[in-house]
Amino acid sequence: MANETMEKVGAIRPTLFIGLGGTGKEVLLHLRRKFYERFDEPKLPCTAFLWIDTDTRDVMAQGERIDEIYQEVRFNEEERLPLLEGRVSSLSDVFNT
């Protein structure tokens, strides 16, 4: 009986979700919000998240502040990977680093 259930559901595998930039952050936050709304947890035990960006502040892509639910699912320090220190004002700043 347990094997039949596993065949219907599928195997559970560890999954790393990676988001790049502001849009990647919003997609990951939306996914974490769905987990939170359904399971009351921002992530499942078999999942991990990594957000890679030049600006890892707690704001949305357009600079607006995140709401209360997003506060519950926001990334911790281990899930953030800043690409550059500070802000980039031009492409020459990227290539001179």
Contacts in CASP RR format, 6 or more apart in sequence:
PFRMAT RR
TARGET T0000
AUTHOR 0000-0000-0000
METHOD contacts of the structure
MODEL  1
MANETMEKVGAIRPTLFIGLGGTGKEVLLHLRRKFYERFDEPKLPCTAFL
WIDTDTRDVMAQGERIDEIYQEVRFNEEERLPLLEGRVSSLSDVFNT
12 46 0 8 1.000
13 46 0 8 1.000
14 46 0 8 1.000
14 47 0 8 1.000
14 48 0 8 1.000
15 46 0 8 1.000
15 47 0 8 1.000
15 48 0 8 1.000
16 47 0 8 1.000
16 48 0 8 1.000
16 49 0 8 1.000
16 50 0 8 1.000
17 28 0 8 1.000
17 31 0 8 1.000
17 47 0 8 1.000
17 48 0 8 1.000
17 49 0 8 1.000
17 50 0 8 1.000
18 49 0 8 1.000
18 50 0 8 1.000
18 51 0 8 1.000
18 52 0 8 1.000
19 25 0 8 1.000
19 27 0 8 1.000
19 28 0 8 1.000
19 49 0 8 1.000
19 50 0 8 1.000
19 51 0 8 1.000
19 52 0 8 1.000
20 52 0 8 1.000
20 53 0 8 1.000
21 51 0 8 1.000
21 52 0 8 1.000
21 53 0 8 1.000
21 54 0 8 1.000
21 61 0 8 1.000
22 53 0 8 1.000
22 55 0 8 1.000
22 60 0 8 1.000
22 61 0 8 1.000
23 61 0 8 1.000
24 51 0 8 1.000
25 51 0 8 1.000
25 53 0 8 1.000
25 60 0 8 1.000
25 61 0 8 1.000
25 75 0 8 1.000
26 60 0 8 1.000
26 61 0 8 1.000
28 49 0 8 1.000
28 51 0 8 1.000
28 75 0 8 1.000
29 66 0 8 1.000
29 70 0 8 1.000
29 73 0 8 1.000
29 74 0 8 1.000
32 42 0 8 1.000
32 43 0 8 1.000
32 49 0 8 1.000
32 73 0 8 1.000
33 42 0 8 1.000
33 69 0 8 1.000
33 70 0 8 1.000
33 73 0 8 1.000
35 41 0 8 1.000
35 42 0 8 1.000
35 43 0 8 1.000
35 44 0 8 1.000
35 47 0 8 1.000
35 73 0 8 1.000
36 42 0 8 1.000
36 69 0 8 1.000
36 72 0 8 1.000
36 73 0 8 1.000
37 69 0 8 1.000
42 72 0 8 1.000
42 73 0 8 1.000
43 49 0 8 1.000
48 79 0 8 1.000
49 75 0 8 1.000
49 79 0 8 1.000
50 79 0 8 1.000
50 81 0 8 1.000
51 75 0 8 1.000
51 79 0 8 1.000
51 80 0 8 1.000
51 81 0 8 1.000
52 81 0 8 1.000
52 83 0 8 1.000
53 80 0 8 1.000
53 81 0 8 1.000
53 82 0 8 1.000
53 83 0 8 1.000
54 82 0 8 1.000
54 83 0 8 1.000
54 84 0 8 1.000
54 86 0 8 1.000
54 87 0 8 1.000
54 88 0 8 1.000
55 82 0 8 1.000
55 86 0 8 1.000
55 87 0 8 1.000
56 75 0 8 1.000
56 80 0 8 1.000
56 81 0 8 1.000
56 82 0 8 1.000
58 65 0 8 1.000
58 66 0 8 1.000
58 74 0 8 1.000
59 65 0 8 1.000
59 66 0 8 1.000
60 66 0 8 1.000
60 70 0 8 1.000
66 74 0 8 1.000
84 93 0 8 1.000
84 94 0 8 1.000
84 97 0 8 1.000
88 94 0 8 1.000
END
